[in-house]
Amino acid sequence: MEEVEAKYHETEDERVLDLRHNGRNVTVSVTKNGYGMLIVADETGELERYYGLDMALDHAAEVLGVAPTEIELPDEAREMGM
């Protein structure tokens, strides 16, 4: 089974977690200013917003067709949404 590829990066305004699995791409992002909601998006655009990282990852995993436990977070992404 193919693993979920998880890459974290930051832009000037956002913290971004890019997730890829079996040709599907999902992004979880949050603004750097204050405690914004996490945005889950795919190639078609924004899917949903969440206050907690766990809920955002649950939705991202569902879109990717994997269990949330199959997403191994980079250390830098562990505090997104806090």
Contacts in CASP RR format, 6 or more apart in sequence:
PFRMAT RR
TARGET T0000
AUTHOR 0000-0000-0000
METHOD contacts of the structure
MODEL  1
MEEVEAKYHETEDERVLDLRHNGRNVTVSVTKNGYGMLIVADETGELERY
YGLDMALDHAAEVLGVAPTEIELPDEAREMGM
2 21 0 8 1.000
2 22 0 8 1.000
3 21 0 8 1.000
3 70 0 8 1.000
3 72 0 8 1.000
4 19 0 8 1.000
4 20 0 8 1.000
4 21 0 8 1.000
4 64 0 8 1.000
4 66 0 8 1.000
4 70 0 8 1.000
4 71 0 8 1.000
4 72 0 8 1.000
5 18 0 8 1.000
5 19 0 8 1.000
5 20 0 8 1.000
5 21 0 8 1.000
6 17 0 8 1.000
6 18 0 8 1.000
6 19 0 8 1.000
6 71 0 8 1.000
6 72 0 8 1.000
6 73 0 8 1.000
6 74 0 8 1.000
6 77 0 8 1.000
7 17 0 8 1.000
7 18 0 8 1.000
7 74 0 8 1.000
8 15 0 8 1.000
8 16 0 8 1.000
8 17 0 8 1.000
8 18 0 8 1.000
8 73 0 8 1.000
8 74 0 8 1.000
8 76 0 8 1.000
8 77 0 8 1.000
9 16 0 8 1.000
9 18 0 8 1.000
10 16 0 8 1.000
10 32 0 8 1.000
13 31 0 8 1.000
13 32 0 8 1.000
13 33 0 8 1.000
14 29 0 8 1.000
14 30 0 8 1.000
14 31 0 8 1.000
14 32 0 8 1.000
15 29 0 8 1.000
15 30 0 8 1.000
15 31 0 8 1.000
15 32 0 8 1.000
15 77 0 8 1.000
15 80 0 8 1.000
16 27 0 8 1.000
16 28 0 8 1.000
16 29 0 8 1.000
17 27 0 8 1.000
17 28 0 8 1.000
17 29 0 8 1.000
17 73 0 8 1.000
17 74 0 8 1.000
17 77 0 8 1.000
17 80 0 8 1.000
18 25 0 8 1.000
18 26 0 8 1.000
18 27 0 8 1.000
19 25 0 8 1.000
19 26 0 8 1.000
19 27 0 8 1.000
19 28 0 8 1.000
19 60 0 8 1.000
19 64 0 8 1.000
19 71 0 8 1.000
20 26 0 8 1.000
21 64 0 8 1.000
21 65 0 8 1.000
21 66 0 8 1.000
22 64 0 8 1.000
22 65 0 8 1.000
24 42 0 8 1.000
24 63 0 8 1.000
24 64 0 8 1.000
24 65 0 8 1.000
25 42 0 8 1.000
25 43 0 8 1.000
26 40 0 8 1.000
26 41 0 8 1.000
26 42 0 8 1.000
26 60 0 8 1.000
26 63 0 8 1.000
26 64 0 8 1.000
27 39 0 8 1.000
27 40 0 8 1.000
27 41 0 8 1.000
27 42 0 8 1.000
28 38 0 8 1.000
28 39 0 8 1.000
28 40 0 8 1.000
28 53 0 8 1.000
28 56 0 8 1.000
28 57 0 8 1.000
28 60 0 8 1.000
28 80 0 8 1.000
29 38 0 8 1.000
29 39 0 8 1.000
29 41 0 8 1.000
30 36 0 8 1.000
30 37 0 8 1.000
30 38 0 8 1.000
30 39 0 8 1.000
30 80 0 8 1.000
30 81 0 8 1.000
35 81 0 8 1.000
36 81 0 8 1.000
37 49 0 8 1.000
37 50 0 8 1.000
37 51 0 8 1.000
38 49 0 8 1.000
38 50 0 8 1.000
38 51 0 8 1.000
38 52 0 8 1.000
38 53 0 8 1.000
38 56 0 8 1.000
38 80 0 8 1.000
38 81 0 8 1.000
39 46 0 8 1.000
39 48 0 8 1.000
39 49 0 8 1.000
40 46 0 8 1.000
40 47 0 8 1.000
40 48 0 8 1.000
40 49 0 8 1.000
40 50 0 8 1.000
40 56 0 8 1.000
40 59 0 8 1.000
40 60 0 8 1.000
40 63 0 8 1.000
41 47 0 8 1.000
42 63 0 8 1.000
47 59 0 8 1.000
47 63 0 8 1.000
48 56 0 8 1.000
48 59 0 8 1.000
50 56 0 8 1.000
50 59 0 8 1.000
51 81 0 8 1.000
52 81 0 8 1.000
53 78 0 8 1.000
53 80 0 8 1.000
53 81 0 8 1.000
53 82 0 8 1.000
54 68 0 8 1.000
56 81 0 8 1.000
57 68 0 8 1.000
57 71 0 8 1.000
57 73 0 8 1.000
58 68 0 8 1.000
60 71 0 8 1.000
61 67 0 8 1.000
61 68 0 8 1.000
61 70 0 8 1.000
61 71 0 8 1.000
64 71 0 8 1.000
END
